[in-house]
Every structure is written in C-alpha cells, then in structure tokens.
C-alpha cells in the first residue's frame, strides 16, 4: 500500500508515543524513519525489525555519559536503539565541534544504527560536516561510511567488506562520529577495494528517490501499517481516559 510522507511520519509519531517515547523523542524518531524511507534507505524495514525490541525497552533510562573532554565524548546507549537514544550524544558532539572546530563522538552498545543517518542530516543542514563509521558483523566483516558535506541534506554512503579480519577486531555494536566545521569529510576508499563487494549510495540517487516518493507516495507493508495504527489507537484511548478523569468539577466551586 502507498502512503504519503506526512502520513508515515504522523502515524509513526503516535505509535512511538504509545510505546513510551516522550513527545520530543517521538517526533525525532518519526522524522528519522520517514526521512530514511523517503530517501531509499529502508527506514520502514529498520522500524519493522526493531519494533518488538522498542516496545520492551525501558524508555525512562537515558544514555550514560562514560567520558568527555573538550574534543571527545563517549556515550553508552546500553543496548538500546538509536531512535530516542542517539540525539543527546549527537547534540553534545555538535556543541563540542562548534566550540573547537572538530569533535569525535562514540556511541556504544546501540542497535538499528543505520537510522542515525536521518539525525546526521539535521547536523549537516546546520552547517557541519559529519562522517559516521561502524562495523556491521564479523562473518563477513563489513564496514559502513556515511559522510555529509556541510549544508547538504543527503550523504554519500558506502559499505564494503574486508578481505581478512584484523587481528585486533572485537565485537562491535557502536558508532563513531567525526564532526568538522571547516572542511568536508568524505569516504576515500583504497584503490584495491573490491568492486564486487562495494555498495555505494550517492546524493543524486537519494535526491531522485526523495522526489519520486513525494509524487508517488511511500510503499508500506500493510501488516506493519495496521500494527502502527493499533499502537496509535492505544495512545488515543489512553489520552481519552486521562481526559475523562480530569474533566468535571473539582473539590470546590473555585476549581
């Protein structure tokens, strides 16, 4: 089934609130899912994959700041998704970069990492160059680079496999962000990178996908759509119950 960008964004927001997100985090998360999908980056697939996990997360527990100095910060997301748990770390890195010209931010123990791209688009549009890097798995070992030029909403993305596993590698479920406010950071692949093991997503392709999604709509799995509607209905029911409890006269005539 086809839906508009605003329909996907609006229903996702209601569903996120229903599963415990604050209103601000729900707005951010819905924006990220819709932005990713509208640019051909499988935001809906990532949401479908992580929805069960999201419903069982403890939303009251914020990411933990492990270390920071003037240029570096390390944040532990404590095995939660980047939706609702990456924005604080990103904003901290942005603030450090504004003050120092360059910052490095490490987010440890996070899931659905690809969804962070939507958050980083906001940073780039605010005049900051940013590159994100992470390793996906160990069999086979793959690496992803996402780079935004300052002022541009769409990044360059590449994923490539390593021919051999480095001796010092270890299980990795984190993200490293490098922000700079005076130069552009773009992936510079080695000349011997295997062409058949390389995925590239460039700005032109994402812009084209975005334009088509605005005209033709966004394809959504009906089963997922119904699930989001069910969650959104739960939010509306709970809101109505709260309203009824607060309605009517109070304990005295002045209420």
N, C-alpha and C positions, 0 to 999 in steps of 0.2 A: 504494500500500500504506500501511497505517496502523501507526505505531509509537508507543510511549509517550515522554514527555518524557525519562525516565531512559534508555531505550534509545538515543534520539538523542544524548543527552549522553555516554553511555558509549562508544558506537561512535566518535563524533567525537573523543573524547579519545584513544582508541587510534590512530586514523588520524593525528592531529596528532603524536603521539609518533613514529609510524613515519616521518613525513616530516621529522623533525629538531627538533621543538619540545622544549624542556625540559619536565619534568613539570609544573612550575608554570604555564608559558605554555600548555601543552596543556589543563590544567584550565580556565584562564581562557577560552581560545578556544572550547572546547566549551560552556562555560556561556553564552557570548555567542551562539553560533549557536542553541542550544536556546531561550534566553530570547527572542531576536528572533522565531523561528518561532512559539513558543507565544503571542506577543502580536500575531501577524498582521503582522509587519514583514519577512517574506521572508528570514529567516536562511538557509534552505536554498538559495534562489536565489542569494544572495550567495556562499555556500560553493561552489556549483557553478561560478559564474562565476570564482571566484578560485583553484580547486583546482590547476589546472595551474601557475599562477603561484607558488602556495605551495610546490609540490614543487621548483621550481627556484630558490627564494630561498636566499641564504646566511644560515642561521639563527645563525651564530656572530657576525655583525656587529650590534652593538646600535645603537639610535638615537643620533644625535650631538647633544649639547647645544651649541647655537650661541651662546646668550646667556641670561643670567639676572640679575635683580636681586631686590630684596625682594618685588616685586609681579608681575613678568613673567618668563616663560621661553619660549624659542623652541627647538624640537627638530626636527631633520631626520630623518625616517624613511627617507630615501634610497631612495624609490620602492618601499617595501615595503607590505604590507597592514597595517591597524590590528590584526589578530589577532597578538598576540605583540609588537607594536611600539608600542602606544599606552599600555599600562598604566603604564609608568615615568613618562611625561610627565604623565599624569592624576594620579598619586600626588604628583608634585612640585608640580603646581598646587594639589592639595588641601592639602598641607603649608603652602604659602605662604598660602593663604586662612585656614587655621586660625590662623596667626600674625598676619596682617594684616587679616583681615576681608573682603578681596577679592583675587582674583588673575586674571590673564589668561595663558592658555597657548596658544601657537601650535604646531601640528604641521604641518610642511611635507612635501611630497612623499610622500603616503600614498595608499593605494588601499582599496577596499571601505569607504568612510568611514561608510556607514550602520550598519555593525556596531559602531561606537563607542557606539551608544545603550545597548547592554547593559552596557558598562563604566560609563557615567554613572549608570545606575540604582543601582549599588552606592554611588556617591558620595552620591546623594540620600538613600539609606536611612541613611547615616551622619550625616545632619543638615546637608546642604549643598545650597543652591540652585545649579543649574548650567544654563547655556544654551550650546548648541553652534550654530555657524553655518558654512556653507560654500556655495560656488557650484559647480554641477554641470557646466555646459558653457557654450558661447558661442553655439550655434545650435540651439535658442533658449537664451538665458541664463536659468538658473533658480537660485533660492536656497532653502536649507532652513534652518529654525529648529527646534531641538529644545530644549524647556525643561522642567526638572524642578523642582517645589517641594520644599523641604526635607522629608525624611521620607517622600516618596511614591515608589513604585517605578515608576510609569508616567508618561510625559511627555505634554505637548502637542506635536504636530508639525505644521508647516505647510510646504508647498512652493509657491512662486509664481513666475511668470515676470515678467521686467522688460520694460516696453513698448519700451525702447530700451537699447542697450548704452552704459554710461557711457564717457566719453572716456578715463578713466584705467584702464580694466579691463585685465587681463592674464591669461594662462592660470593657472588656479588649481587645484591639487590638494592643498590644505591644509585644516585645520580650525582655527577659533578657539574657545576655550572661555573662558567667564567664570564664575567661581565666587564666590558670596557667602554668608556665614554669618549674615546678619542680616535680609535682605529676600528676597522672591521675585522672580525674573526670569521674565517670561512674554512671548511674542511679542505685539507690539502693532502689528497691520497698519494701514497707512494706509487712510483711508476710501475712497480711489479704487482700491484693489486690485481687479483684475478678477475677478469672481466665477467666471467660466468658466475661469479659469486658476489656480485655487486648489485645493490638496489639503489637507484637514485630517484629522488623526488625533487623536482626543481620548482621555482616560484611560478614559472609560466604555466606548468601543468596544474598547480594548485589554484591559480587565478582562474583558469579555464573551468575547472571543476566547480569553483565557487559561483561563477556566473551562470553555469548551467543549473546548479542547484536552486538558485534564486528564481529561475524561469520555470524549470520543470518540477521543482519540489525535491524532497529527500525521500529515498526509499527506506521504509522501516518494516521490520518483521512484525506482522500483525499480533503474534503471540507476545512479543515484548511490549508493543504498544498497549495491549489490553492489560498487561501486568502493571505498567506505569499508570494507567487510568485507575486501576484498582487501588494502588497506593495513594494516588491523588484524592480519590473518593474518601479514603480513610482520613486524610488530613482535613477534608471539608466536614466530615461527620464530627470529628473531634473538636473542630473550631465551633461548630454549631452548638455542641453540648456545652462548651465553655461559655458561649454567649448566653445560652438559656440560664445557666447558673448565675450569671452576673446581671440578669435582667430583673426588672420589677423594683418595688420599693425596698428600701433598706431598713435598718433597725429603728430609724426615727424619721419624722417628716421632712427633715432637712437633707436626707440622702438623695 
